[in-house]
């Protein structure tokens, strides 16, 4: 399909990426691609699992025959999270990711669900210990810093302050933006 629009929802945990991507794909008869799409080549405890997942998401999006394709995160999230780990002296694969993702195609639109107060991430997602990067405020602040810097130079973005809006309001803003800018 030659007029396919790929939209990546990005941001810190608890911003509503998964919910919004699912709602948007349903409303606009689009495709939803989940955060992790992996093959059986690697285990979830291996970094390659997540790299392979991002590469698979690009292949899946390319093969979908719908006008809209909504990604629950793109490779930018992996860069942001590993940047947060790197600057805080934690084990990371940031340099490997920079090289792995150099040729990754960009989505047509990034929707950055911006959370300014990183403490709400743990409140919204819980702190059950599954992902310690969510619990660590220093990491979350550096991840937010990466996102803010990345999106400050992008032109293909929609920034939504989700700590000021509820998910329904964010949804309406995104739907209106897509209808105005992409004729849906």
C-alpha positions as CSV (number, residue, x, y, z in Angstrom):
1,X,0.0,0.0,0.0
2,X,1.7,3.2,-1.1
3,X,0.0,5.7,1.4
4,X,0.6,3.7,4.6
5,X,1.2,5.9,7.6
6,X,3.4,4.4,10.4
7,X,2.8,6.0,13.8
8,X,5.1,5.2,16.7
9,X,3.9,5.9,20.2
10,X,6.8,6.7,22.5
11,X,7.4,7.8,26.0
12,X,8.0,6.7,29.6
13,X,6.1,3.8,31.2
14,X,2.6,4.7,32.2
15,X,1.9,7.2,29.5
16,X,-0.7,5.1,27.8
17,X,1.2,3.9,24.7
18,X,-0.3,0.4,24.5
19,X,-3.8,1.5,25.3
20,X,-3.7,4.4,22.8
21,X,-2.1,2.3,20.0
22,X,-4.8,-0.4,20.4
23,X,-7.6,2.2,20.5
24,X,-6.3,4.1,17.5
25,X,-5.8,1.0,15.4
26,X,-9.4,-0.1,16.2
27,X,-10.9,3.3,15.5
28,X,-9.0,3.8,12.2
29,X,-9.1,0.2,11.0
30,X,-5.4,0.1,11.3
31,X,-2.8,-2.4,12.4
32,X,-1.4,-2.6,15.9
33,X,2.1,-3.9,16.5
34,X,2.9,-4.6,20.1
35,X,5.9,-3.5,22.0
36,X,7.7,-6.8,21.8
37,X,7.5,-8.9,18.6
38,X,10.2,-11.5,18.8
39,X,11.3,-14.5,17.0
40,X,12.6,-17.7,18.6
41,X,16.2,-16.9,17.9
42,X,16.9,-15.4,21.3
43,X,15.6,-15.5,24.9
44,X,14.0,-12.5,26.6
45,X,17.1,-12.2,28.9
46,X,19.3,-11.6,25.9
47,X,19.8,-8.0,24.5
48,X,19.6,-9.5,21.0
49,X,15.9,-10.5,21.7
50,X,15.0,-6.8,21.8
51,X,17.1,-5.8,18.9
52,X,15.5,-8.6,16.8
53,X,12.1,-7.5,18.0
54,X,12.6,-4.0,16.6
55,X,13.8,-5.4,13.3
56,X,10.8,-7.7,13.1
57,X,8.4,-4.8,13.8
58,X,9.8,-3.0,10.8
59,X,9.2,-6.1,8.6
60,X,5.7,-6.6,9.9
61,X,4.8,-2.9,9.3
62,X,6.1,-3.1,5.8
63,X,3.9,-6.1,5.0
64,X,0.7,-4.7,6.4
65,X,-1.9,-3.6,3.9
66,X,-3.7,-0.9,5.9
67,X,-3.5,2.8,5.8
68,X,-2.4,3.1,9.4
69,X,0.1,1.1,11.4
70,X,0.5,1.9,15.1
71,X,3.7,0.8,16.8
72,X,3.8,0.4,20.6
73,X,7.3,2.0,20.8
74,X,10.0,2.0,18.2
75,X,13.7,1.5,18.3
76,X,14.0,5.0,19.9
77,X,12.7,3.5,23.1
78,X,15.6,1.1,23.3
79,X,18.0,3.9,22.7
80,X,16.4,6.0,25.4
81,X,16.3,3.3,28.0
82,X,19.9,2.2,27.3
83,X,21.0,5.9,27.4
84,X,19.4,6.2,30.8
85,X,21.4,3.1,32.0
86,X,24.6,4.3,30.4
87,X,24.7,7.7,32.0
88,X,23.8,6.2,35.4
89,X,26.7,3.7,35.1
90,X,24.5,0.6,34.7
91,X,25.0,-2.2,32.3
92,X,23.8,-1.2,28.9
93,X,24.1,-1.8,25.1
94,X,23.7,1.8,24.0
95,X,26.7,1.8,21.6
96,X,25.7,-1.5,20.1
97,X,22.2,-0.1,19.5
98,X,23.4,3.1,17.8
99,X,25.2,0.9,15.3
100,X,22.4,-1.6,15.0
101,X,19.7,1.0,14.3
102,X,21.6,3.4,12.0
103,X,19.6,2.2,8.9
104,X,16.2,1.8,10.7
105,X,13.4,3.6,8.8
106,X,11.7,6.3,10.6
107,X,8.0,6.3,11.3
108,X,5.9,8.9,9.5
109,X,4.8,10.3,12.8
110,X,6.0,10.0,16.4
111,X,3.5,10.5,19.1
112,X,5.5,11.4,22.2
113,X,3.4,10.9,25.3
114,X,5.4,13.2,27.5
115,X,5.5,12.7,31.3
116,X,7.2,15.5,33.1
117,X,6.9,14.2,36.6
118,X,8.7,10.8,36.4
119,X,7.4,9.7,39.7
120,X,4.0,9.1,38.1
121,X,5.5,6.3,36.0
122,X,5.8,4.0,39.0
123,X,2.4,5.1,40.3
124,X,0.8,4.2,36.9
125,X,2.7,1.0,36.2
126,X,3.3,-0.3,39.7
127,X,6.6,-1.4,41.2
128,X,6.3,-5.1,41.2
129,X,10.0,-5.5,40.4
130,X,9.6,-6.8,36.8
131,X,11.5,-3.9,35.4
132,X,13.8,-2.1,37.8
133,X,14.4,0.7,35.3
134,X,10.9,1.9,36.0
135,X,11.5,2.1,39.7
136,X,14.8,4.0,39.5
137,X,13.9,7.7,39.3
138,X,17.5,8.7,38.2
139,X,17.1,6.4,35.2
140,X,13.6,7.7,34.4
141,X,14.9,11.2,34.5
142,X,17.7,10.4,32.0
143,X,15.3,8.5,29.8
144,X,13.0,11.5,29.8
145,X,16.0,13.7,29.0
146,X,16.8,11.5,26.0
147,X,13.3,11.6,24.7
148,X,13.1,15.4,25.2
149,X,16.3,16.0,23.3
150,X,15.4,13.6,20.5
151,X,11.9,15.1,20.0
152,X,13.2,18.7,20.2
153,X,14.8,18.2,16.8
154,X,12.1,16.1,15.1
155,X,9.6,17.6,12.8
156,X,7.4,14.5,12.4
157,X,6.1,14.5,15.9
158,X,3.0,15.2,18.0
159,X,3.8,15.8,21.7
160,X,1.1,15.2,24.2
161,X,1.5,16.2,27.9
162,X,-0.1,13.1,29.4
163,X,0.5,14.1,33.0
164,X,-1.8,17.0,32.3
165,X,-4.5,15.1,30.3
166,X,-6.4,11.9,30.8
167,X,-6.1,9.1,28.3
168,X,-9.4,10.0,26.7
169,X,-8.3,13.6,26.0
170,X,-5.0,12.3,24.6
171,X,-6.9,10.0,22.3
172,X,-9.1,12.8,21.0
173,X,-6.0,14.9,20.3
174,X,-4.3,12.1,18.3
175,X,-7.4,11.2,16.4
176,X,-8.0,14.9,15.4
177,X,-4.4,15.3,14.4
178,X,-4.5,12.2,12.2
179,X,-7.7,13.2,10.5
180,X,-6.5,16.7,9.8
181,X,-3.0,15.7,8.6
182,X,-3.7,12.4,7.0
183,X,-7.2,12.7,5.8
184,X,-8.8,9.9,7.7
